[in-house]
Amino acid sequence: MMLDVERLDETCIKKLANEEVLAIRVKGFLPEDQAIRIGDKILAPGFEGYINAPSIGRIGMAFYEAENQPLLIEDYFERATGNIAELRNRCAPYSSPIDTLRCMLDESWPAGAHLENLYGRKMYVGLSRVVKPGVCFLAHHDIFAKDAPESFQARSLEAQFACNVYLNMPTEGGALQMWEDDISPDRFDEMRGDSYGIDPALLGPPALEVRPEPGDFIMFNSRRMHSVTPGVADPRLSLSFFVGYRGNASPLTFWS
């Protein structure tokens, strides 16, 4: 279900795209002490809640928050470049882990990798996501075509991956859970109602449960249902983005 690798390469990305595995993990992508220091620097100036999931904190704006509303979409693009720079500034004097991963994806994939372009504009990448102690990150899936239904660019994806670098972890909990069975977008919307996600208990036991350590990197199939168990005592901070796959001969793209 999950493949542990020493580094990202073409082979492991293809295994994920072909659904041979649900997730791949690079343990110790960052040294643990460095991950924690970067996390503390990112958290120090504070953060906001998601527009449509206020119990989850974030620095930057996720495209799915726009929910096809023109003013919010415009706000997303207006803030994209500044939000990328803000993460670099918060990480300094360390390099932004997102910048490192962007280079690694470009170097490891034969056709390269680049920032996603939507509606003729470059997207944001590098969301900082904070889950406070005691908060369950509800089960959900992430599908680009749902967020940008009028875009061929979004509908052209053959697979979509979520990428997370874990910086700060709670003393207990904060595990990533994944389910193998697919749920259609319409069925999911019916189940969730006005919420961004559903109670994980409704899905039965997960096919995969893994508790990351600070510094770990995990890349997984975001079209499968996934959630995060409640943490104890400390917040859970990760840097996250999506990767789009359009076949072995096409470049990978990334966005948040």
C-alpha positions in Angstrom: 0.0 0.0 0.0 2.9 2.4 0.8 6.3 2.3 -0.7 9.3 3.5 1.2 12.0 5.0 -1.0 15.3 6.8 -0.4 14.5 9.5 -3.0 11.9 10.5 -5.6 12.5 9.0 -9.0 10.6 8.1 -12.2 9.9 4.5 -11.1 8.1 5.3 -7.8 6.1 8.1 -9.4 4.9 5.7 -12.1 3.9 3.2 -9.4 1.8 5.9 -7.9 0.3 6.9 -11.2 -0.5 3.3 -12.1 -2.2 2.8 -8.7 0.2 0.0 -7.7 0.6 1.8 -4.4 -1.5 4.4 -2.5 1.5 6.4 -1.2 5.3 6.7 -1.3 7.4 8.0 1.6 10.9 9.4 1.9 11.8 9.1 5.6 14.0 11.9 6.8 13.7 14.0 3.7 14.7 16.8 6.0 16.8 16.2 9.2 14.3 16.2 12.1 15.8 19.1 14.0 15.9 21.2 10.9 12.2 20.4 10.1 11.2 21.4 13.6 13.1 24.7 13.4 11.6 25.6 10.0 8.2 24.7 11.4 8.6 27.0 14.4 9.7 29.8 12.1 6.7 29.4 9.8 4.2 29.3 12.8 5.7 32.3 14.7 3.9 35.1 12.7 0.6 33.3 12.9 -1.9 31.8 10.4 -5.5 32.0 9.2 -8.2 29.4 8.9 -9.4 28.0 5.6 -12.4 29.9 4.2 -14.4 26.7 3.9 -12.8 24.7 6.7 -12.2 27.1 9.5 -11.0 24.5 12.0 -7.9 23.9 9.8 -5.3 26.6 9.7 -3.2 27.6 6.7 -0.7 30.1 5.5 -1.4 30.9 1.8 -4.6 30.2 -0.1 -5.6 26.9 -1.5 -7.3 27.0 -5.0 -10.2 24.9 -3.8 -11.2 27.6 -1.4 -12.2 29.7 -4.3 -15.1 27.4 -5.1 -15.5 28.7 -8.6 -16.3 32.2 -7.3 -14.7 34.8 -9.6 -13.7 37.3 -6.9 -12.1 34.5 -4.8 -10.3 33.1 -7.9 -9.0 36.6 -8.7 -7.8 36.9 -5.0 -6.0 33.6 -5.3 -4.0 34.6 -8.4 -3.3 38.1 -7.0 -1.8 36.6 -3.9 0.1 33.7 -5.5 3.5 35.2 -6.1 3.5 37.0 -2.7 2.5 33.8 -0.9 5.4 31.9 -2.5 7.8 34.6 -1.4 6.3 34.7 2.1 7.1 31.0 2.6 10.6 31.6 1.5 11.0 34.5 3.9 9.6 32.5 6.8 12.0 29.5 6.1 15.1 31.7 5.9 18.0 31.2 6.4 17.0 27.7 5.4 15.8 26.9 1.9 12.1 26.4 1.4 11.4 22.6 1.3 8.9 23.3 -1.4 11.5 24.9 -3.7 13.7 21.8 -3.1 10.9 19.4 -4.0 10.0 21.5 -7.1 13.6 21.0 -8.4 13.6 17.3 -7.4 10.4 16.6 -9.4 11.8 18.4 -12.4 15.1 16.5 -12.2 13.5 13.0 -11.6 10.8 13.1 -14.2 12.0 12.7 -17.9 9.6 15.3 -19.2 10.3 17.7 -16.4 7.9 19.4 -14.0 6.7 23.0 -13.7 4.3 25.3 -11.9 0.7 24.7 -13.1 -0.9 27.3 -15.4 -4.6 27.9 -15.1 -6.7 30.4 -17.1 -3.4 31.7 -18.5 -2.0 32.5 -15.1 0.6 30.7 -12.9 -0.8 29.1 -9.8 0.4 29.2 -6.2 2.4 26.4 -4.6 3.5 25.7 -1.0 0.5 25.8 1.3 1.4 25.6 5.0 -1.4 23.6 6.7 -1.9 23.6 10.5 -4.1 21.1 12.3 -4.7 22.1 16.0 -4.7 19.5 18.8 -7.9 17.6 19.0 -9.1 18.5 15.5 -9.9 15.7 13.1 -9.1 16.5 9.5 -12.3 15.0 7.9 -12.1 12.4 5.2 -12.2 14.0 1.7 -10.6 13.6 -1.7 -9.0 16.3 -3.9 -9.8 16.4 -7.6 -8.6 19.3 -9.7 -11.5 19.0 -12.2 -14.0 19.6 -9.4 -12.2 22.9 -8.5 -11.9 24.1 -12.0 -14.7 22.3 -14.0 -14.5 24.6 -17.0 -10.8 24.1 -17.5 -9.4 21.5 -20.0 -6.1 21.9 -18.1 -7.8 20.5 -15.0 -9.8 17.8 -16.8 -6.8 16.6 -18.7 -5.2 15.0 -15.6 -4.9 11.2 -15.6 -3.8 11.2 -11.9 -3.4 13.7 -9.1 -1.0 13.3 -6.1 -0.9 15.2 -2.8 2.6 16.0 -1.5 3.3 16.7 2.1 6.5 17.6 4.0 5.9 17.2 7.8 7.6 19.8 10.0 5.9 19.8 13.4 4.0 16.7 14.7 1.8 16.3 17.9 3.1 14.0 20.6 0.4 11.5 19.7 -2.0 11.2 16.8 -1.8 13.2 13.5 -1.8 10.0 11.4 -2.6 10.0 7.7 -5.4 7.6 6.9 -6.3 6.5 3.4 -9.1 4.3 1.9 -8.6 2.3 -1.3 -12.3 2.3 -2.5 -13.1 5.1 -4.8 -16.1 7.4 -4.1 -17.5 9.4 -7.0 -17.5 13.2 -6.7 -21.3 13.3 -6.7 -21.6 10.6 -4.0 -19.0 12.4 -1.9 -20.9 15.8 -2.2 -24.1 14.0 -1.2 -22.4 12.5 1.9 -20.7 15.7 3.1 -23.5 18.1 2.7 -22.3 21.6 3.7 -19.1 20.3 5.2 -15.7 20.1 3.5 -15.5 16.4 4.4 -17.1 13.4 6.1 -16.7 11.5 9.4 -13.9 8.9 8.7 -16.0 6.3 10.6 -18.5 6.3 7.7 -15.8 4.7 5.5 -14.9 1.8 7.7 -11.3 0.8 8.5 -8.7 2.6 6.4 -6.5 0.7 4.0 -3.5 2.6 5.1 -2.6 4.5 8.3 0.8 6.1 8.8 2.0 8.5 11.4 4.8 10.7 9.9 7.8 12.0 11.8 9.1 15.5 11.5 11.1 15.7 8.3 9.3 12.9 6.4 7.9 13.5 2.9 4.8 11.6 1.7 3.3 11.7 -1.8 -0.1 9.9 -2.2 -3.1 9.5 -4.5 -5.3 12.5 -3.6 -8.3 11.1 -5.5 -8.7 8.4 -2.8 -10.4 9.4 0.4 -8.0 10.5 3.1 -8.1 12.1 6.6 -5.9 12.9 9.6 -6.5 11.6 13.1 -6.7 14.1 16.0 -3.4 15.1 17.5 -2.5 15.5 21.2 -0.8 18.6 22.8 0.9 20.1 19.8 -0.2 21.3 16.4 0.6 19.3 13.2 2.2 21.5 10.5 2.9 20.3 7.0 3.8 22.0 3.7 1.6 20.7 1.0 0.9 20.9 -2.8 -0.6 18.8 -5.6 1.1 17.2 -8.5 -0.7 16.5 -11.8 0.2 13.6 -14.0 -0.9 13.6 -17.7 1.0 10.5 -18.9 4.7 9.4 -19.0 5.5 11.7 -21.9 4.1 14.9 -20.4 5.6 17.2 -17.8 4.3 17.0 -14.2 2.7 20.1 -12.9 2.3 21.3 -9.3 0.0 23.8 -7.5 -1.7 24.4 -4.1 
